[in-house]
Amino acid sequence: MQPEQRREMVSWEEVDRLVDHLLPQFRREFTAMVVITRGGIVPGGLLAQAMNITHILTAAVDFPAQLESRKSTLAWPEFIQFPADDKLRGRPTLIVDDVWGSGRTITSVKNRVSAAGGFPETCVLHFNPYRNLFGTVRPDYYAAITDAFIIYPWEIDRGMDKMILGEEPI
């Protein structure tokens, strides 16, 4: 039996600090952004506004659940929604998600943007190197390192925090 993972609730003020920490890190100008649903929508919007990126696209990815956990980590991603290649070709593209846990989702999106002829770089608010399935590969940009399960302010008081924290919904 594994020990319960530490949980950390992040405030809107902390999200602002994390975004402010990311902004000076960017080494290039991006002409497109791909936000990964659902977690990347809010941080992607904040970054797009601050960086004046207007070409904002979305990617929705699912990994089929398998009965054996080892098999599920090897599953191929299903792209539920993804931009057409011509929207990415030749563009420096920032791929945004809230957290890099295993890294499977954002890496899948990065590889697909690259295959479409885009020039992808990855960005997350939190990087969890302890869950990372990709060895020394890490996000190109991240604001904080964590070992916790992060609960963002947009997940609070709408049911998700109650499910995560094991409380009964009101």
C-alpha positions as a LaTeX table, in Angstrom:
\begin{tabular}{lrrr}
\hline
Residue & $x$ (\AA) & $y$ (\AA) & $z$ (\AA) \\
\hline
Met1 & 0.00 & 0.00 & 0.00 \\
Gln2 & 1.37 & 3.41 & $-1.02$ \\
Pro3 & 1.39 & 6.30 & 1.44 \\
Glu4 & $-1.20$ & 8.99 & 0.74 \\
Gln5 & 0.14 & 11.75 & $-1.49$ \\
Arg6 & 0.50 & 15.17 & 0.09 \\
Arg7 & $-2.06$ & 17.69 & $-1.19$ \\
Glu8 & $-1.49$ & 21.40 & $-1.60$ \\
Met9 & $-4.15$ & 24.01 & $-2.28$ \\
Val10 & $-2.89$ & 26.96 & $-4.31$ \\
Ser11 & $-4.48$ & 30.42 & $-4.04$ \\
Trp12 & $-5.13$ & 32.88 & $-6.87$ \\
Glu13 & $-2.36$ & 35.06 & $-5.42$ \\
Glu14 & 0.06 & 32.13 & $-5.69$ \\
Val15 & $-1.04$ & 31.52 & $-9.30$ \\
Asp16 & $-0.23$ & 35.18 & $-10.03$ \\
Arg17 & 3.23 & 34.72 & $-8.48$ \\
Leu18 & 3.81 & 31.56 & $-10.50$ \\
Val19 & 2.87 & 33.31 & $-13.76$ \\
Asp20 & 5.11 & 36.25 & $-12.84$ \\
His21 & 7.94 & 33.77 & $-12.23$ \\
Leu22 & 7.42 & 32.19 & $-15.67$ \\
Leu23 & 7.30 & 35.34 & $-17.79$ \\
Pro24 & 11.01 & 36.30 & $-17.64$ \\
Gln25 & 12.04 & 32.70 & $-18.42$ \\
Phe26 & 10.81 & 32.66 & $-22.03$ \\
Arg27 & 13.71 & 32.60 & $-24.48$ \\
Arg28 & 11.74 & 33.33 & $-27.64$ \\
Glu29 & 8.61 & 34.99 & $-28.93$ \\
Phe30 & 5.75 & 32.55 & $-29.50$ \\
Thr31 & 3.27 & 33.09 & $-32.31$ \\
Ala32 & 0.92 & 30.32 & $-31.16$ \\
Met33 & $-0.19$ & 28.67 & $-27.96$ \\
Val34 & $-1.75$ & 25.25 & $-27.46$ \\
Val35 & $-3.54$ & 24.91 & $-24.13$ \\
Ile36 & $-4.23$ & 21.42 & $-22.87$ \\
Thr37 & $-7.77$ & 20.97 & $-21.62$ \\
Arg38 & $-8.80$ & 21.29 & $-18.90$ \\
Gly39 & $-5.87$ & 22.14 & $-16.69$ \\
Gly40 & $-4.05$ & 24.41 & $-19.12$ \\
Ile41 & $-6.99$ & 26.69 & $-19.93$ \\
Val42 & $-6.62$ & 29.13 & $-17.01$ \\
Pro43 & $-2.81$ & 29.37 & $-16.91$ \\
Gly44 & $-2.76$ & 29.49 & $-20.73$ \\
Gly45 & $-5.21$ & 32.39 & $-20.74$ \\
Leu46 & $-3.18$ & 34.30 & $-18.16$ \\
Leu47 & 0.06 & 33.74 & $-20.08$ \\
Ala48 & $-1.51$ & 34.54 & $-23.46$ \\
Gln49 & $-2.78$ & 37.86 & $-22.11$ \\
Ala50 & 0.57 & 38.76 & $-20.53$ \\
Met51 & 2.55 & 37.72 & $-23.64$ \\
Asn52 & 0.06 & 39.15 & $-26.18$ \\
Ile53 & $-0.42$ & 35.78 & $-27.91$ \\
Thr54 & $-3.65$ & 35.83 & $-29.92$ \\
His55 & $-3.31$ & 32.53 & $-31.85$ \\
Ile56 & $-4.62$ & 30.24 & $-29.07$ \\
Leu57 & $-5.56$ & 26.64 & $-29.81$ \\
Thr58 & $-6.68$ & 23.72 & $-27.65$ \\
Ala59 & $-5.75$ & 20.07 & $-27.36$ \\
Ala60 & $-7.78$ & 17.46 & $-25.51$ \\
Val61 & $-6.00$ & 14.19 & $-24.82$ \\
Asp62 & $-7.17$ & 11.01 & $-23.15$ \\
Phe63 & $-5.25$ & 7.90 & $-22.18$ \\
Pro64 & $-7.44$ & 4.79 & $-22.16$ \\
Ala65 & $-7.66$ & 3.27 & $-18.70$ \\
Gln66 & $-6.45$ & $-0.30$ & $-18.36$ \\
Leu67 & $-6.99$ & $-2.72$ & $-15.51$ \\
Glu68 & $-3.29$ & $-3.15$ & $-14.86$ \\
Ser69 & $-1.60$ & 0.15 & $-14.01$ \\
Arg70 & 1.62 & $-0.75$ & $-15.88$ \\
Lys71 & $-0.32$ & $-1.27$ & $-19.10$ \\
Ser72 & $-2.11$ & 2.06 & $-18.69$ \\
Thr73 & 1.20 & 3.95 & $-18.55$ \\
Leu74 & 2.09 & 2.40 & $-21.91$ \\
Ala75 & $-1.25$ & 3.25 & $-23.59$ \\
Trp76 & $-1.29$ & 5.38 & $-26.72$ \\
Pro77 & $-3.00$ & 8.74 & $-26.34$ \\
Glu78 & $-6.37$ & 9.43 & $-27.91$ \\
Phe79 & $-6.54$ & 12.98 & $-29.26$ \\
Ile80 & $-10.14$ & 14.02 & $-28.70$ \\
Gln81 & $-9.45$ & 17.49 & $-30.10$ \\
Phe82 & $-6.33$ & 18.83 & $-31.79$ \\
Pro83 & $-5.55$ & 21.78 & $-34.09$ \\
Ala84 & $-5.10$ & 21.19 & $-37.80$ \\
Asp85 & $-1.48$ & 20.98 & $-38.95$ \\
Asp86 & $-1.70$ & 24.21 & $-40.95$ \\
Lys87 & $-2.50$ & 26.14 & $-37.74$ \\
Leu88 & 0.84 & 24.98 & $-36.25$ \\
Arg89 & 3.22 & 24.64 & $-39.21$ \\
Gly90 & 6.19 & 27.00 & $-38.96$ \\
Arg91 & 5.03 & 28.55 & $-35.68$ \\
Pro92 & 6.99 & 28.77 & $-32.43$ \\
Thr93 & 4.31 & 27.26 & $-30.17$ \\
Leu94 & 4.04 & 27.36 & $-26.40$ \\
Ile95 & 2.22 & 24.31 & $-25.02$ \\
Val96 & 0.63 & 25.05 & $-21.63$ \\
Asp97 & $-0.76$ & 22.79 & $-18.92$ \\
Asp98 & $-1.18$ & 23.26 & $-15.19$ \\
Val99 & 1.11 & 20.47 & $-13.99$ \\
Trp100 & 3.64 & 17.99 & $-15.38$ \\
Gly101 & 3.01 & 14.82 & $-13.38$ \\
Ser102 & 3.86 & 11.75 & $-15.43$ \\
Gly103 & 4.51 & 14.01 & $-18.44$ \\
Arg104 & 2.54 & 11.78 & $-20.82$ \\
Thr105 & $-0.08$ & 14.32 & $-21.89$ \\
Ile106 & 2.14 & 17.33 & $-22.55$ \\
Thr107 & 4.81 & 15.17 & $-24.23$ \\
Ser108 & 2.17 & 13.68 & $-26.54$ \\
Val109 & 0.98 & 17.16 & $-27.48$ \\
Lys110 & 4.55 & 18.41 & $-27.99$ \\
Asn111 & 5.35 & 15.48 & $-30.29$ \\
Arg112 & 2.20 & 16.04 & $-32.33$ \\
Val113 & 2.90 & 19.79 & $-32.69$ \\
Ser114 & 6.43 & 18.96 & $-33.84$ \\
Ala115 & 5.08 & 16.39 & $-36.34$ \\
Ala116 & 2.77 & 19.11 & $-37.73$ \\
Gly117 & 5.82 & 21.30 & $-38.44$ \\
Gly118 & 5.53 & 23.56 & $-35.39$ \\
Phe119 & 8.32 & 24.45 & $-33.01$ \\
Pro120 & 6.95 & 23.44 & $-29.60$ \\
Glu121 & 8.15 & 24.30 & $-26.13$ \\
Thr122 & 6.39 & 23.18 & $-22.96$ \\
Cys123 & 5.26 & 25.23 & $-19.97$ \\
Val124 & 3.58 & 24.29 & $-16.68$ \\
Leu125 & 2.95 & 25.93 & $-13.36$ \\
His126 & 4.15 & 22.89 & $-11.38$ \\
Phe127 & 6.64 & 20.17 & $-12.27$ \\
Asn128 & 6.62 & 16.93 & $-10.28$ \\
Pro129 & 9.94 & 15.18 & $-11.01$ \\
Tyr130 & 8.99 & 12.30 & $-8.71$ \\
Arg131 & 6.15 & 11.17 & $-11.02$ \\
Asn132 & 7.92 & 11.97 & $-14.30$ \\
Leu133 & 8.02 & 8.97 & $-16.67$ \\
Phe134 & 10.56 & 10.57 & $-19.02$ \\
Gly135 & 13.81 & 10.35 & $-17.07$ \\
Thr136 & 15.74 & 13.61 & $-17.31$ \\
Val137 & 13.23 & 15.20 & $-19.73$ \\
Arg138 & 11.41 & 18.07 & $-18.08$ \\
Pro139 & 9.25 & 21.01 & $-19.12$ \\
Asp140 & 11.05 & 23.79 & $-20.97$ \\
Tyr141 & 9.49 & 26.27 & $-18.53$ \\
Tyr142 & 8.04 & 25.71 & $-15.07$ \\
Ala143 & 7.38 & 27.96 & $-12.13$ \\
Ala144 & 7.72 & 25.50 & $-9.24$ \\
Ile145 & 8.81 & 21.96 & $-8.38$ \\
Thr146 & 6.51 & 19.89 & $-6.18$ \\
Asp147 & 5.91 & 16.42 & $-4.85$ \\
Ala148 & 2.31 & 17.24 & $-3.91$ \\
Phe149 & $-1.02$ & 16.78 & $-5.62$ \\
Ile150 & $-1.86$ & 20.40 & $-6.48$ \\
Ile151 & $-5.40$ & 21.75 & $-6.16$ \\
Tyr152 & $-5.78$ & 24.99 & $-8.10$ \\
Pro153 & $-8.21$ & 27.77 & $-7.16$ \\
Trp154 & $-10.38$ & 27.11 & $-10.21$ \\
Glu155 & $-10.98$ & 23.58 & $-8.87$ \\
Ile156 & $-12.17$ & 24.74 & $-5.45$ \\
Asp157 & $-15.82$ & 24.98 & $-4.33$ \\
Arg158 & $-17.12$ & 23.39 & $-7.49$ \\
Gly159 & $-16.99$ & 19.79 & $-6.38$ \\
Met160 & $-13.49$ & 18.71 & $-7.40$ \\
Asp161 & $-11.86$ & 19.75 & $-4.11$ \\
Lys162 & $-14.52$ & 17.89 & $-2.18$ \\
Met163 & $-13.96$ & 14.72 & $-4.20$ \\
Ile164 & $-10.18$ & 15.02 & $-3.90$ \\
Leu165 & $-10.28$ & 15.75 & $-0.18$ \\
Gly166 & $-12.83$ & 13.01 & 0.43 \\
Glu167 & $-15.60$ & 15.30 & 1.66 \\
Glu168 & $-19.25$ & 14.94 & 0.88 \\
Pro169 & $-20.55$ & 17.51 & $-1.62$ \\
Ile170 & $-23.06$ & 19.96 & $-0.20$ \\
\hline
\end{tabular}
